[in-house]
Amino acid sequence: MGHGHGGHKGNGDGTVTDGSGNEAQFSIFANDDQIGKVAVVDPTMGLVFQSAFIGSAVFDGTTATIEGTGFIGDAFGQFRIVMQDLANPGVGQDTFSIELSTGVTISGTITSGEIAIS
């Protein structure tokens, strides 16, 4: 294991419930070489987010914190994601949260899919 290049990676695909009780879909891949891609879509909120640049990806045990910039609709903004791989299968156990520089925050335990951190 150990830290440094190529040591850790996080994958997440699934859904989480937003503050209004509606589903947001997320798809995440990142490693500690800051290579990755993030997409979050919440149709009810009209939110379409896609990462452009991963600035940092920090792995601490079962938790991954990913920060960077991307497109929030047509605007450019910053994001911070924290995801936890607490169980397998992860539904109702693994957690996902995203904060956008627009003030949007979505977080909770995942309602479908899986988060895997290694």
Secondary structure as GFF3:
##gff-version 3
##sequence-region A 1 118
A	DSSP	beta_strand	9	17	.	.	.	ID=ss1
A	DSSP	beta_strand	23	31	.	.	.	ID=ss2
A	DSSP	beta_strand	36	42	.	.	.	ID=ss3
A	DSSP	beta_strand	47	60	.	.	.	ID=ss4
A	DSSP	beta_strand	63	72	.	.	.	ID=ss5
A	DSSP	beta_strand	75	84	.	.	.	ID=ss6
A	DSSP	beta_strand	95	100	.	.	.	ID=ss7
A	DSSP	beta_strand	105	117	.	.	.	ID=ss8
###
